[in-house]
Amino acid sequence: MNKRRHIAIALSILYVCFWASTHLFYHAHYLPNGVITHSHPYFPSDNNQPEHSHTAAQFQFLDILETALFVGSELLFIFGVVAYLFVVLLLVTESRLMSSYYALSSLRAPPSDIRFS
């Protein structure tokens, strides 16, 4: 039980850090090609703009990471819905089979063959 509690605390801290990183450090980079927005911890300057820049490879990595997280979360949601529907269908089918079995069975005992000699 103690191990589970430590894991739960570690996951909670990880979630809070992730939430803070994605919500508190959201910023935009204005480039000649357009605007790129993303989030990671940084120290803003006086005009509340980031004082850092990224290479083209870093921007590409951030784009791939964001796409993978988005697609992964969508796939996980779809998998959860399909699994839920499968379990519901399985339970409904099983309950119908059981109810039809009991509906066809009678309360009469099977015939017996007793022969006296």
N, C-alpha and C positions, 0 to 999 in steps of 0.2 A: 504493500500500500504506500509505503514511503517513496518507492521508486516512481510510482505513478504520479504522486504529488509533485515530485521534482520535475518530471516531464511536463506536467500541466503548467507549472509555473514558468518553465523555460519556453514553452510554446506561447504562453500569454505574453511574456516579455518580447518574444520575437514578433508577435502580431502587433503589439503596440509600437515597436520600432518601425515595422513596415508601414503601419498606418501613418505615423508621424512623418516618415520619409516621403510618402506619396501625397500627403495633404499639406504639410507645412513647408515643404521645399519645392513647390511647383513653380517653374519659371520658364521663360521663353528666350530663345536665341534668335535674333533678327539677322538673317543672312541675305545675300543678294538674290538667292533662289526662292526665298520664302521664310516663313517663321517655323521654327521647330520648338515644340514645348515638351518638356519632360520633368521629372523630379528626381532629385538626389540631394543629400545634404551639401550646403554651400554657405558661404558667408556673403551676404549682399553688400553692395557698396552704398554710398550715400543716396543715390537715386533709386535704390531698391532693385537694381539690376545685377545679374551675376557678373562677377569680375573674373570669370574664367571662360575658356573656350574649349571646344572639342575638335578632334580630328574627324575626317570623313569616316574613318573606320569606327570610331567611337559612336558617331551618330547612327551608323548602320547597325552596330551591335545593339544600341538602345532600341532601335526600331524592331529588330528581330526579337529581342527579349519581350517587348511589349506585345507584339503579335503572338508569340508563343504563349504568353500568359493569358491573353484574351481567348485564343482558340482553345487552349487547354481548359479554361474555366467553362467555356461553352460545351465542350465535349463531356466534361464531368457532369454538367447539368443535364445534358441529353441522356447520358448513361444512367443517372439517378432516376429520371422520369421513366425510362424504359424498364429499369429494374423494378420500380414501384408498380408499374402497370402489369408486369409479368407476375409479380407476387399476388396482386389483386386478382388477376385472371386465374392463377393457379388455385387460390383459395375459393373463388366462386365455383370453379369447375369441380373441385373436390367436394364442396358442400352440396352441389347438385347431384353428384354421384352418390353420396351418402344418403341424401334424402330420397332419391329414387330407389335405392336399395331397400331402405326401411319401408317405403310406401308399398313395394311389391311383396314384401315378406308378410306372412300372416302370423297370427299368434297361436295357431294350432301346431301341436307337436307333430313330428314326422310319424308316419304309420309304423307300427311295430308288428312283427310277425312272431307270435308266440304259438308254438305247437305243443299240445299236450299229448303224451303218448299213453 
